Amino acid sequence: MTVGLPAVDTVWKISVDAAVASDVVALLAAVHSPWWLLGYAMASAVCWTRVALGYHTRAQVLAGAALGAATTVVYLLPPLPPPP
């Protein structure tokens, strides 16, 4: 997320708030319990608020939420084996 957001943000105003909310929920669900997926209700509230206040479009918020969830997937992938 640290690399993806600044690269996109220079051209398109992706929602960092949505990315962080989605990343936190996905990481908690993966590490602790799938019950944490209910936290996406709060993440949805964050996303809705960003659109309702006019700070972002729906596409920018959805892209931010997707980037946050993708960050969790990348973080939880097993490391590559060392080269021979």
GIUR-V269274 format. One record per helix or strand. SS is the DSSP state (@ for helix, = for strand). FROM is the first residue (numbers start at 0). LEN is the number of residues. Records with the same first field share a line. If there is no record, write none. Layout:
BEGIN
SS->FROM-LEN + FROM-LEN
END
This chain:
BEGIN
@->1-8 + 15-16 + 33-19 + 57-19
END
